[in-house]
Amino acid sequence: MRAQFLDAYNTPYILRTVPLPTLNPTSRHDLLVKVEAASYCHTDAVLAAGQLPPFPLSFPHIGCHEFAGIVISTSPGSTTNLQPGDRVGIPGRAFYPCGKCFECVSGPTEEDPDADEPGYSVYCPHAGNHGISMPGGFAEYAVVDERQVAPLPEGMGTVDAAVLMCAGVTVYGALKRCKLKPGQRVGIVGCGGGLGHLGLQFAVSMGLRVVGIDNADGPLRLAREVVESKEAVRVVDARTEEAASVVAQIGEDGKKEQGEVGLDAVIILPESQKAFDYGMALLRNHARCVVVSFPEKGFHVSAWDLVFRDISVVGSLVASNKTLREMLQFADEHRVRARIKTYPLSKLNDLVVEYHKREGGKLVIDTTLVDEDY
């Protein structure tokens, strides 16, 4: 098969032909999948630059932790319901979870009813991660764990599905962590990026009133395009409009006290402190800030916001397999789709160049394309 390899940090990918990966004869959970689409994520860029110290790469390395494809074969003795020919989406996390740690055995709780059943957890500290600690989707074939994948809705293509395996499920999970009801207000900071423009669509379909915030022409243009004519959404250019002005324009009948008006929750997608501060300034008292990004130096959080305004700050990392399947059905029902540009496998380095232009949307390797299609 062909696969794209990184041989060192800050170097181009190199296309090589290597043997097909083989199923582990001791595992009942292996699937051999023919990769049809592999989406490029911000984490791929961070890892390739060596800027994520907790996850050092072992070279040569095959990246990508959000991909989709077709099941080719299953492990001997497998009890999976999946069959050769089934189309599946594959998130990067939780390949071979241990099944024994406190994460794996905990299961759903009152605090987290969306957690997977005991025996599997995306938070397992002993599990492998496609595209990070083990080979990912920038290849023609991959071995995956049947417990981590999700069958695709009949009308959803693998290119559309691939971007949902990280960007989609991550922002969907973050919206659920906001714990909002229809009619409440949510802000999405970084609304024109890969996660952000999907988040706008999910939030509107959930019945929420949405404020999207970004600070670059391309992402702002994309955000406005995906929510055009939707009255429940306002897209804000953070370069020209202060957070206080946005809050002042929200206006709610009978609410005039400082801290009473504002958003009920905000999701932080960029890695800048300025973006974090802007999002926090949009919140009313007793609201919630959901952090998805993880800048190398972290964020400074104002103790005033935590103590005197009772703002809660929580993190959100992808979501359970249960939520992944729910998200796919929701996206299919409400026609949530990413704005996508595709490349053949051989042109991955061209994709990376395009990514750094930061025009928004998602960039995807489509292995069914050949160079002549590009």
C-alpha positions in Angstrom: 0.0 0.0 0.0 1.0 3.7 -0.2 1.3 5.8 2.9 2.6 9.3 3.7 5.3 9.4 6.3 7.0 12.0 8.5 10.6 11.1 9.1 11.3 14.1 11.4 9.7 17.2 12.9 9.2 20.2 10.5 9.9 18.2 7.4 7.6 17.4 4.4 5.7 14.1 4.2 7.3 11.4 2.1 5.1 9.0 0.0 6.3 5.4 0.2 5.0 1.9 -0.7 4.9 -0.4 2.3 3.3 -3.8 3.1 -0.3 -3.8 4.2 -0.8 -3.7 8.0 -1.9 -7.1 9.4 -4.5 -7.9 12.0 -3.3 -8.9 15.5 -4.0 -12.6 15.8 -4.5 -12.2 19.6 -7.2 -9.5 19.3 -10.9 -10.0 18.7 -11.4 -6.4 17.9 -9.2 -5.7 14.9 -10.6 -4.4 11.6 -8.6 -3.9 8.4 -10.1 -0.8 6.8 -9.5 0.6 3.3 -9.1 4.3 4.0 -11.2 6.4 1.6 -10.8 9.8 3.3 -8.4 11.2 5.8 -9.0 14.7 7.2 -6.2 17.1 8.3 -6.6 18.4 11.8 -4.8 21.3 13.7 -3.3 18.6 16.0 -1.6 17.1 12.9 0.1 20.4 12.3 1.1 20.8 16.0 2.5 17.3 16.2 4.5 17.6 12.9 6.1 20.8 14.4 7.0 19.0 17.6 4.9 21.4 19.7 3.0 18.8 21.7 5.6 17.6 24.2 3.3 15.0 26.0 3.0 13.2 22.7 6.5 12.7 21.1 6.3 11.0 17.7 8.1 7.8 16.9 9.5 8.2 13.4 8.8 7.3 10.7 5.2 8.3 11.4 1.9 8.1 9.6 -0.4 10.9 10.8 -4.2 11.6 10.8 -6.6 10.8 13.6 -9.9 11.5 11.7 -10.6 9.2 8.8 -13.2 7.0 7.2 -13.3 3.9 5.0 -14.6 0.5 4.2 -14.2 -2.7 6.3 -12.1 -5.2 4.4 -11.7 -8.0 7.0 -12.3 -8.7 10.7 -10.3 -10.5 13.4 -10.7 -14.3 13.7 -13.2 -14.9 16.5 -14.5 -11.4 16.2 -18.0 -10.7 17.7 -18.5 -7.4 15.9 -21.6 -6.8 14.0 -19.6 -5.1 11.3 -19.0 -6.9 8.1 -16.6 -6.6 5.1 -18.0 -3.8 2.9 -19.5 -1.8 5.7 -18.5 1.9 5.7 -17.2 3.3 9.0 -15.8 6.4 10.5 -12.7 6.2 12.7 -11.7 8.6 15.4 -8.1 8.5 16.5 -8.6 7.9 20.2 -8.9 4.6 22.2 -7.3 1.9 20.1 -6.9 -1.1 22.4 -8.2 0.4 25.7 -7.1 -1.7 28.6 -10.6 -2.3 29.9 -9.4 -2.4 33.4 -8.5 1.1 34.5 -10.9 3.4 36.4 -11.8 5.1 33.1 -12.7 1.9 31.3 -14.7 0.4 34.1 -16.7 3.5 35.2 -19.4 3.6 32.6 -22.2 6.1 32.4 -22.9 8.2 35.6 -25.4 10.8 36.6 -22.7 13.4 35.9 -21.8 11.9 32.5 -24.7 9.9 31.1 -23.1 9.8 27.7 -20.1 7.8 28.7 -19.6 4.4 27.1 -20.5 1.2 28.8 -17.9 -0.4 31.1 -15.0 -2.0 29.2 -14.2 0.9 26.8 -13.3 4.5 27.3 -11.8 7.2 25.1 -10.1 8.5 28.2 -8.2 5.3 28.8 -4.6 6.3 29.6 -3.2 3.0 28.3 -4.9 3.1 24.8 -3.1 3.9 21.6 -4.1 6.9 19.4 -4.2 6.8 15.6 -2.0 9.4 14.1 -0.3 10.1 17.4 1.1 7.1 19.2 0.4 4.7 16.3 -0.2 4.8 12.5 -3.1 6.9 11.3 -5.2 7.5 8.2 -2.7 9.1 5.7 -2.4 5.6 4.1 -4.5 3.4 1.8 -5.2 0.9 4.6 -5.3 0.9 8.4 -5.9 -1.5 11.3 -8.5 -0.1 13.7 -10.4 -1.2 16.8 -14.1 -2.1 16.1 -15.1 -0.6 19.4 -13.9 2.9 18.4 -15.5 3.1 15.0 -19.1 4.1 14.0 -21.1 2.9 11.0 -21.9 5.7 8.6 -25.5 6.8 7.8 -26.5 5.5 4.4 -26.6 8.9 2.8 -23.3 10.2 4.1 -20.1 9.9 2.1 -16.7 9.0 3.6 -15.2 12.4 2.8 -18.0 14.2 4.7 -17.8 11.6 7.5 -14.0 11.8 8.0 -14.1 15.4 9.2 -16.7 14.5 11.8 -14.4 11.9 13.4 -12.5 14.6 15.3 -13.7 18.1 14.4 -17.4 17.1 14.3 -17.5 15.0 17.4 -15.3 17.3 19.4 -17.4 20.4 18.9 -20.7 18.4 19.2 -19.4 17.0 22.5 -18.4 20.6 23.6 -21.9 21.8 22.9 -23.4 19.0 25.0 -21.0 20.0 27.8 -22.5 23.5 27.7 -25.6 21.9 29.2 -28.0 24.3 27.4 -31.6 24.2 26.5 -33.2 25.3 23.2 -33.5 29.1 23.2 -30.4 29.7 25.4 -27.3 31.5 24.0 -23.9 30.1 23.1 -20.8 31.7 21.8 -18.3 29.9 19.5 -14.9 31.6 19.5 -13.1 30.6 16.3 -16.4 30.1 14.4 -14.9 30.0 10.9 -12.3 27.2 11.5 -12.8 23.4 11.0 -14.5 22.9 14.3 -16.2 26.3 14.4 -18.2 26.2 11.2 -19.5 22.8 12.1 -20.3 24.0 15.6 -22.4 26.9 14.2 -24.5 24.4 12.2 -24.9 22.0 15.2 -25.8 24.7 17.6 -28.5 26.2 15.3 -29.9 22.7 14.7 -30.1 22.2 18.5 -32.3 25.3 18.8 -29.7 27.5 20.4 -29.2 31.2 19.7 -25.6 31.6 18.6 -22.9 34.2 18.5 -19.9 33.2 16.3 -16.6 35.1 16.8 -13.5 35.1 14.6 -10.8 37.6 13.5 -9.8 36.8 9.9 -11.4 37.5 6.6 -11.5 33.9 5.3 -12.9 32.2 8.4 -15.5 35.0 8.9 -16.6 34.7 5.3 -17.0 30.9 5.7 -18.9 31.3 9.0 -21.4 33.7 7.4 -21.9 31.5 4.4 -22.8 28.4 6.4 -25.4 30.3 8.5 -26.7 32.7 5.9 -30.4 33.6 6.4 -30.5 31.9 9.8 -31.9 34.5 12.3 -30.6 32.7 15.4 -27.0 33.4 14.5 -24.8 36.5 14.6 -21.3 36.4 13.3 -18.9 38.9 14.9 -15.5 40.3 13.7 -13.5 40.5 16.9 -11.1 42.9 15.2 -13.8 45.6 15.0 -16.3 44.9 17.7 -15.5 44.6 21.5 -17.1 41.9 23.6 -18.8 44.6 25.7 -20.6 45.9 22.6 -21.7 42.4 21.7 -23.2 41.9 25.2 -24.9 45.3 25.1 -26.7 44.4 21.9 -28.0 41.1 23.2 -30.6 42.8 25.4 -33.2 40.8 27.2 -36.5 42.1 28.6 -36.3 43.0 32.2 -32.6 42.3 32.5 -30.5 45.4 33.1 -28.1 44.6 35.9 -24.4 44.1 35.1 -23.7 40.4 34.9 -27.3 39.6 34.2 -27.1 39.9 30.4 -24.7 37.9 28.3 -24.2 34.4 26.9 -25.1 31.3 28.8 -22.0 29.4 27.6 -19.1 29.9 25.3 -16.8 27.4 23.5 -13.1 28.4 23.1 -11.5 26.9 20.0 -8.4 29.1 19.3 -5.2 28.9 21.3 -4.7 32.6 22.0 -5.2 34.3 25.3 -6.9 37.2 23.6 -9.6 34.8 22.2 -10.1 33.2 25.6 -10.5 36.6 27.3 -12.9 37.7 24.6 -15.1 34.7 25.2 -15.1 35.1 28.9 -16.2 38.7 28.6 -19.3 37.6 26.6 -20.6 35.5 29.5 -23.3 36.4 32.0 -22.8 35.6 35.7 -23.1 31.8 36.5 -22.4 30.8 32.9 -20.0 28.2 31.6 -16.8 28.4 29.5 -15.9 25.1 27.6 -12.3 25.0 26.6 -11.4 22.8 23.6 -8.0 24.2 22.6 -4.8 23.3 24.5 -2.1 25.9 23.9 1.4 24.8 25.0 1.5 27.5 27.7 -2.1 27.2 28.8 -4.5 30.0 29.5 -4.5 32.6 32.3 -7.9 32.5 34.0 -9.1 35.5 36.0 -9.9 34.6 39.6 -12.5 37.4 39.6 -14.5 35.6 36.9 -14.4 32.4 38.9 -15.1 33.8 42.3 -17.2 37.0 41.9 -19.0 36.0 38.7 -19.3 32.3 39.4 -18.1 31.4 35.9 -17.3 27.7 35.6 -14.5 26.6 33.2 -14.4 23.0 32.0 -12.4 21.2 29.3 -13.8 19.0 26.6 -11.9 16.3 24.7 -13.7 14.6 21.8 -16.6 12.4 23.1 -17.6 8.8 23.8 -18.3 6.3 21.0 -22.0 6.6 22.1 -21.9 10.3 21.4 -20.0 9.8 18.2 -22.9 7.6 16.8 -25.4 10.1 18.1 -23.5 13.0 16.4 -23.4 11.1 13.0 -27.2 10.6 13.1 -27.8 14.2 14.1 -25.5 15.5 11.4 -27.2 13.3 8.8 -30.7 14.4 9.9 -29.9 18.1 10.0 -27.6 18.1 6.9 -24.6 19.4 8.9 -21.7 19.4 6.5 -18.2 20.8 6.5 -16.9 23.0 3.7 -14.2 20.7 2.3 -11.4 20.8 -0.2 -10.0 17.4 -1.3 -6.6 16.3 -2.4 -5.2 12.9 -3.6 -2.9 11.1 -1.2 0.2 12.0 -3.2 -0.6 15.8 -2.6 -0.6 15.8 1.2 2.2 18.4 1.3 0.1 20.7 -1.0 -2.7 20.3 1.5 -0.4 21.3 4.4 0.6 24.5 2.5 -3.1 25.3 2.0 -3.8 24.6 5.7 -1.3 27.3 6.8 -3.2 29.9 4.8 -5.9 29.6 7.4 -8.9 30.2 5.2 -11.2 28.0 7.3 -13.1 24.9 6.5 -11.5 21.4 6.3 -8.9 19.9 4.1 -9.2 16.2 3.3 -7.2 13.5 1.6 -9.5 11.5 -0.8 -7.7 8.3 -1.6 -10.1 7.6 -4.5 -8.6 10.7 -6.3 -5.5 10.4 -8.6 -3.1 13.2 -9.5 -5.0 13.9 -12.7 -8.1 14.7 -10.6 -6.2 17.4 -8.7 
